Amino acid sequence: MRPSQLKPALRFLMAQKRAVFLWGPPGVGKSDLVESIAKEDKLQLVDFRMALRDPTDIKGFPMPDAKSKTMQFYRDGELPTKGKGILFLDELNSAAPATQAAAMQLTLTGKIGDYTLPAGWSILAAGNRESDRSVVNRMPAALSNRFVHLDIEVSLDDWSEWALDNAMPTELISFIRFRTNLLHAPDYTQRAFPTPRSWAFASQVIDSGLDRDTEFEVLKGTVGEGAAAEFSAFLRVYRDLPSIDEIMLNPDKVAIPDAPATLYALSSALGAKVKKDTFDRMMQYVGRMPIEFQVVTVRDATRQDRSISETKAFIKWGITNSAVWV
């Protein structure tokens, strides 16, 4: 399921008090998805990295009580006791079998020993698949059966919306739209490879002040050599684009590039920079581009500034291109 589909599904299941397990390869945003739901819904988030936990972190550490001559379980205080939120058991299937077993009763009933998960809390879990070459331990059937299992898939449209909302560099968004297969291209034989997570790391390298050779080496160590080589070549194209000011001053005269890579770079750059008061003039230039790049530019522009949809230029363009504009 795409992240945009998963969010309503997770909210529904949380309301039904059903525990959910999110499956997906490394770097596709499982943890980010849970964090974004907690942030959007104003919920507390307790992130239990289960691969680093011992069974006693969940069920408590046994301590003798001389008065009652019984064992009392002392917990570390991280499990929630009030409010509303998400108890996130991340990397659950990477945890040791004993730790998974400790989570079993808590997952099904919300209780373990004398501890009860507050009524306003939900349990979500996540993990990688065995096929992802990650460190995983097969979940016991009894634990697996306590979850609703959902798979997360990589979506270019969802990632593009996330990238725009999180101010990712326009150069990166343009490149991924041009080379869509490189958004998620895991190669588990290599130390570094492209994933949404590694591209987010790579975004910090752009315009960092590093010289070109050093920039390439850092990118290579982040997304792998092949992806870094393509992205570096794309950056050279992007950095040689006509300036936005030049286009705005002469929208009918500045040349329209022929190469698809340049058009992807330019359409994203224009969509990121334009404002309501400059949209009419920009559309004089954009209207000369192939229609698919017009759509990219207009979609990005209206996402950045919703008021653009009120302009005469947008309304005219939308009527003319109603067949391709949804």
N, C-alpha and C positions, 0 to 999 in steps of 0.2 A: 504494500500500500504506500502511496505517496504521503509525505508528511502532512499535506493539507487534508488528506482523507483520514489520517490517523488521529488528528486532534479531536474532531467530533466523536470518533469512535472511542477514544480514551476517556473523554468526558462522560459519555454515556455509560461506559463500563464502570467508571469510578462512582458514578451516581448509584449504580446497582450494587456497589460494594464487591465488585469482582476484581480479583488480582489479575494483572496483565503482565505478560512477558513479551518484550520487544526483541525480535531477532534481526540481526543484520551484520554485515561485514565491518571491519574496523574503519573508523573515520567517516561514517555516513551521517552522523549527527543524532544518534540515539539519546545520548545524555543531554544534548542541546535541546532536543524536542521536549523532554520532560521538564527541563529548566524553564523553557519558554511558556509551557502550560502553567507552571507554578507562578511565574511572574505575571502572566496575563490575568490569571484568576485570583491573584493576590493570596496565594497559599504559601504556607511554610514548606520548606524542602529540607528533608534530612537525607543526605546522600551517604549511604552505607556502601563503601567499596568492598564488596564481599570477598574478593580475592585476597585482601589484606587482613581479613578478620578471622578470629578464633571463635569456636562455638560459645565460649563464655561471654563474648561481646553481645550475644543475643539472649541466651538463657540466664546469664549471670554467673558470677563466681561463687562457688559454695563456701560458706563460712559457718563454723559451728556456733550454735547458740547454747551457752551453758545452762541458761535458765530453763529453756524448753527441751533441751537435749535433742534438738533437731538441727538440720542444716538449713540455713537461710541463704537465699541467693542475692548477692550484691551486684547490681548492674553499674555500668560506667556512666550512666546518666544521659546518653545520647538518644535513647529511644524517647519519642514524644510522650508527654503526659497531659497536654491540653491543646486547645485551639483546633485549627483545621490545616491540613497539609497533605503532603505526599511523602511516604516512606519509600525511598528509591533504593532497591537492592541491586545496584549496578554490578556487572561482572559476576552474577550469581552462579552461572555454570562454570566459572573459573575457580570458584571456591573449593576448598577441600571437602570431601564427602561428609565429614562430621559437621562442618559448618552449614552445608546444605541441609543436613538432617535437622539441625537446630532451627532452621528457618521454616521447616515444614508445617509445624503446628501453628506458628504465627501467621503464615500465609493463608491457611484454611480458615481459622477461627478468629484471628486477630488477638489470640491469647497465647501465652507461654508461661507456665508456672503461675505465679501470682500477678503477672503483668498483663494488662489489657490495653490494646491499641485504642486511643480515644475515638469516639464515634465519628468525628469530623475528618478522620485520616483515611487515606487509601494507600494500597500497596501496589507499586509498579516495580518491575524488574527488567533487566536487559542483559544481553550477552551476545557473544559472537558464535558463529556456527562452527562445527568441527571442520567443515570444508574450507574455512578461512585461515587455516594454518595457525590458529591461535591456541593458547594454552587453555584447554577446556576439560572439564570432567563431566562425563555423561550424567545428567540429572536422573535421580531415581524416578521410576514411573509414578510413584505415589506423590512426589513433589510436582512433577510435570503436569499431572492431572489436576492440580489445584489452580492452574493458570488458564486464562484465555491467551492463546498464542497468536501474535500478529507479526508479520514481516514488514520491515521498512525497506523501501526501494528508493533509489536515487532518481530525482526528477529535475530536469533542467529548468522547467518553469518554476517549480517551487524554490529551487536554489537561487534562481535569478531574482525572485521576489525577496528572498532572505538577504541576498547580497545587496540589493538596492536599499532595503530597510536598514541594513547595518553598515551603510556607507563604505562598502568594499570599493577598491579603486576601479574606475571605469575601464581602465586598460584590461584588468582581469576579467570583468564581466564580458567585455567585447570578445576576448580571446576564447573564453569557454563557450560562448554562443557560436563562434566560428569553428571551434574544434570540440564539438559536444562530447565525443567519445572519450576525451581526456578529463572530463569532470570526475569520473571514477573509473580508473583503469588499474586495478590492483595487480601487481606482479610480485608474488610472494617469494620469488627467487632473488629479488633485489632488496637492498636496504631501504631505499626510498622509492615511493611510487605515488601517483596522483590519486587523491581522495578529496572530498569536500573539506575535510579537516586540514590536510596538508596544503591545499590551495589557500585556506585562510591564513596559515602560517606564511605562505609565500607572499601574500598581499602586503605583509609588513616590510618586504624587501624593496618593493617598488618605491622609487624616489627617496631611498634611504640615504643617498649621498655616497654610496659605494661606487667605485669605478666599475666599468662594464664587465671586466674579467672577474672581479670579486663577486659582483652581483650574480653572474652566471654560476659560479661555484656554489654560492649559497643556495640558489634556486635548485641546482642539481642535487644538493644534499637534502632538499626538502621534498621535491616532487619527482626526482629521478632525472637521469641525463637526457633521455629522449624528449620528455615533456618540457624540461628546462630549455633545451635547444630551440624547440618550436616557439615557446613563449618569448624567449629572448629575441628571436627573429621578428615576432609580432610586435614586440615593444619598439623595435627600431622603426617599423612601419608607423606605429601609433605616434611616436615622437616626431615624425616628419609630416604629420597631417597639417593641412592648412589651419591657421588659428581660427578660433571661434569669432574673434573680432573681425578678421578679414572676411569671413563668410557673412557676418551681419552687415558689414559695410557695402559688400558687393554680392548680394545673394544671387543675382542673375548672371554673374560673370565668372565667379570662382568655379573652376573645373570640377566635375563630378568624377571621382576615381572609377577605374574599371575593375580593379582586382577585388574579389569578394572579401579578402582579409581586410583590405583598406576600408571597404564599405561597412563592414561590421564594426571596425574601430571607430569610424567617423559617426555612424548613426548612434552608437552608444554614447559617444562624447557629446554630441548635440543634445540628446535626450537628457543627459545629466546636467547640462549647463543652462538650458533655456528656462526662461521665466515667463509669466503671463504677459508682461509688457513687451517681450521680444519674440513671442511665439509667432505672431503674424509674419514678421520679417523672416524668421527662420524657415517658415513653411514655403516661402518663395524659393528657397534653396532645396529643401527636402523634397518638395514636389517634383523635382527633376530627377530624383533617385528612383531606382527600381522599387516597385510597390512593397516588396517584402521588407526592404530597409526603411521605407516610410513607416510601416507598421511598427517596427522595432523602436524607431525614434519617438513616434507619437505615444506609444505605450509607456515608454520610460518617462517621457516628459509629464504625462498626466499622473503617473504614479508619484513623481517628485512634487508636483504642484497640481492639486485637484482642480483649482480654479481655472486652469488652462482649458478645461472642457467647456467653459462658458464663453470662450472667445469666438469671434466670427470665423476665424481661420479654421479652428477645430470643427465647428459645426459644418462648415462648407466641405471640409475634407471628409468628415464622417459620412455625410450624405452621398458624396461622390464615390466613396469607397466602402459603402455599407456591406458589400458582399464579402469583404475581407476583414472588416472591423467588427469585433464582437465585444 
